[in-house]
Amino acid sequence: MNGSGTVKHVFTAPDAGAEMDERTGVEAVAGRGLRGDRYFSDIETGTFVNWNADDDRQDGYDLTLIEQEAIDAIEREADITLAPGEHRRNVVTRDAALNHLVGERFRVGDAICRGDRLCEPCRYLQDRTGKDVLEPLAHRGGLRADILETGTIHPGDTIEVLE
């Protein structure tokens, strides 16, 4: 990613399957996730986790991001419109090449993160939305990241790769 991108929207959902709530800011807690989100708990509350309080927390569940450009592209190319939060990702970005952040350390707002892996679309997302999103979002469904240092994330914050 050259230069920097920005945070456009921030979302959390309190439980698996719950509607995503747009937030004006959220605390991103190292090794835990976004305060108030379904994956913040040490026990399984999200749809795709299989740890419990006695297990080590799995990588890539602290934070998910998606590019606004990808959301716009599937509307333009496949006539699929996703309402705000319907994508089930925590952070919507602008001008941030998220695929390039796999394995990289980056700052989003005040938090320091590391890109873990792509957040490919899944059948759960397709079934939940009732929209054929698997192919249009393939390889542009976002990024799963770990939060390494606690900070806050707000719309308008900068996203930048760290050296």
C-alpha positions in Angstrom: 0.0 0.0 0.0 1.5 3.3 -1.0 0.7 6.3 1.1 -2.2 5.8 3.4 -5.9 5.0 3.4 -8.7 6.1 5.7 -11.4 4.6 7.8 -14.8 5.3 6.4 -17.1 3.4 8.7 -16.7 1.3 11.9 -19.1 -1.5 12.8 -19.5 -4.0 15.7 -22.2 -6.7 16.4 -22.7 -7.8 20.0 -23.4 -11.5 19.2 -23.2 -13.9 16.3 -25.9 -13.2 13.8 -26.8 -9.8 15.4 -27.1 -6.8 13.1 -24.0 -4.7 12.7 -24.1 -1.4 14.6 -22.3 1.6 13.1 -20.0 3.3 15.7 -18.5 6.7 15.9 -15.4 5.2 17.6 -14.4 2.0 19.2 -11.6 0.7 21.4 -9.4 -1.9 19.6 -7.9 -4.0 22.4 -4.6 -5.9 21.7 -5.2 -9.7 21.5 -9.0 -9.3 22.0 -10.7 -7.3 19.3 -13.1 -4.4 19.2 -14.8 -3.7 22.5 -18.5 -4.5 22.1 -18.0 -6.9 19.2 -18.9 -10.5 19.0 -15.3 -11.7 18.7 -14.1 -9.6 21.7 -15.0 -12.3 24.3 -12.6 -15.0 25.4 -15.3 -17.6 24.8 -17.1 -18.4 21.5 -19.6 -15.7 20.6 -18.9 -15.2 16.9 -20.1 -17.5 14.1 -16.6 -18.7 13.0 -14.7 -19.3 16.2 -14.0 -22.6 17.8 -12.1 -21.6 21.0 -13.3 -21.4 24.5 -12.0 -19.8 27.7 -9.4 -22.6 28.1 -8.0 -22.4 24.6 -5.5 -20.0 23.0 -7.3 -17.3 21.0 -7.0 -17.9 17.2 -5.2 -15.4 14.9 -7.2 -13.2 12.6 -10.4 -12.7 14.6 -9.6 -9.3 16.3 -10.5 -7.1 13.4 -11.9 -7.4 9.8 -11.7 -4.7 7.2 -13.1 -4.3 3.7 -12.5 -1.7 1.0 -15.3 0.7 0.0 -13.9 0.3 -3.5 -14.8 -3.5 -3.4 -18.3 -2.7 -2.2 -18.7 -0.2 -5.0 -17.3 -2.6 -7.6 -19.7 -5.5 -6.8 -22.6 -3.0 -7.1 -21.3 -1.8 -10.5 -20.2 -5.2 -11.9 -22.7 -7.6 -10.4 -25.6 -5.3 -9.5 -25.3 -6.4 -5.8 -25.9 -3.6 -3.3 -24.8 -4.2 0.3 -26.4 -2.0 2.9 -24.0 -0.4 5.5 -22.8 -3.3 7.7 -24.3 -6.0 5.6 -20.8 -7.1 4.6 -20.2 -8.2 8.3 -16.8 -6.5 8.4 -15.7 -4.2 11.2 -14.0 -1.4 9.3 -14.7 0.0 5.8 -11.7 1.7 4.3 -11.1 4.1 1.4 -7.8 4.1 -0.6 -6.3 1.2 1.3 -5.0 -1.8 -0.6 -6.0 -4.4 2.0 -4.7 -7.5 0.2 -1.2 -6.0 0.4 -1.4 -5.9 4.2 -1.3 -9.7 4.7 1.8 -10.2 6.9 2.3 -6.5 7.4 2.2 -4.3 10.5 0.0 -1.3 10.1 -1.7 1.5 12.1 -5.4 2.1 11.9 -6.4 5.0 14.1 -4.3 4.7 17.3 -4.2 0.8 17.1 -1.3 -1.2 15.7 -2.4 -4.3 13.8 -0.9 -7.1 11.7 -2.7 -8.4 8.6 -3.3 -12.2 9.1 -5.1 -13.4 6.0 -7.7 -12.4 3.4 -11.3 -12.4 4.6 -12.8 -14.3 1.7 -16.6 -14.3 1.4 -18.4 -17.3 2.7 -21.7 -19.2 2.4 -22.8 -17.7 5.7 -22.5 -14.2 4.3 -24.3 -15.3 1.1 -27.1 -17.0 3.0 -27.5 -14.1 5.5 -27.7 -11.5 2.7 -29.6 -13.6 0.2 -27.3 -12.2 -2.4 -24.8 -14.2 -4.6 -21.7 -12.5 -3.2 -19.2 -15.4 -3.3 -17.8 -14.9 -6.8 -18.0 -11.0 -6.9 -16.2 -10.7 -3.6 -13.6 -13.4 -4.2 -10.2 -12.0 -3.3 -11.6 -8.7 -2.4 -13.8 -9.6 0.6 -11.4 -7.9 3.0 -8.7 -8.6 5.5 -8.5 -10.4 8.8 -6.1 -8.7 11.3 -4.7 -9.1 14.8 -4.6 -6.1 17.1 -1.0 -5.9 18.5 -1.3 -2.6 20.4 -4.5 -1.1 21.9 -5.9 2.1 20.5 -9.1 3.7 19.2 -10.5 3.6 15.7 -12.8 6.3 14.4 -14.2 7.2 11.0 -11.7 9.5 9.3 -8.7 7.9 10.9 -5.6 7.1 8.8 -4.5 3.6 7.9 -0.7 3.4 7.2 1.9 0.6 6.8 4.6 0.6 9.5 8.3 0.1 8.7 
